[in-house]
Amino acid sequence: MTAQSIIVFLIIGAIAGWLAGLIVKGFGFGLIGNIVVGIVGAFIAGWLFPYVGLAFGGGVLASILHATIGAVILLVLIRLVKSA
């Protein structure tokens, strides 16, 4: 993995985490937390979507959408655990 691909990976994670924080109100974790939520969300979506049969194609926008949906799933799960 090159330095450029790591930077793109972090930027996509940050955007996805920020968008997920906007969608799921009350769960902003700051810049580093949003990057982590976005990256973990991308892994969740990458694991879950093939089982469901969803595909968004390729490219940066598809990656951001993919990671954002996964991050929203993660934030909803965190909200459920915190409220229990």
N, C-alpha and C positions, 0 to 999 in steps of 0.2 A: 504494500500500500504506500503510495507516494504521499508527500506532504500536502500536495494539492488535493488529493482525494480525501484526506483526513479533514482538511479545512472545509471542503464541500459537505462532507458528512456532518460536521459540527454545525454548519450554517443551516442545513436542512433540519437537523434536530432542534436547533434553537427556534426556527420559524414554526415548526410543527408543535413544539411545546408551548410557544406563545399563543398560537391559534387555539390549541386545546384549552389553555388557561382562560381564553376569552369565551369559549363555548361552554365550558363547565365553570360557572361563576364561583369565585371564592377560593380557587386553588392555584394561585400564582406562587411559584417557588423561587422567583428571581432568575437571573440569567443562567447561572450554572444549573440550577434545578430544572429550568425549562429545557435546557439542552439534554439533561439526563432523561427527563420525562419523554421528550421527543425521540431520543434514541431507543429507549426501552419500548416506547410505543411502536416504533418501526419494527422492532423484533417481534412484538406481540402480533402486529398485523401480518408480518411475514410468515409467522407460524399459523395464524388462524385463517387467513383468507384462502389459502389453497384448500383447506378442508371444506370451506363454505362454497368454493367455486368462484370467487371474485377475482377479477384482474382489471387493473387500471391502465395497462400499457406501460410504456417506458418514458423516460425523460425526467426532468427536474420537477415539473409540476405534479406529475403522477407520484413521484417519490414523496413530495411534501404532503399530498393528499393521503397517501398510504400511511405515512408516519403520523399525521394528524389524527386520523381515525383510530389508529392504535393508541395514541396518547390519550384521546378522549376515553377510550375503553379503560385505560389504566387509571385515569383520574376518577372515573365513576366507581371503579373498584376500590380505590383509596377512600372515597367518600363513604361507601358502604361499610368499609371496615372501621372507619373512624366513628361512624354513627352507631355502630353495634356495641 
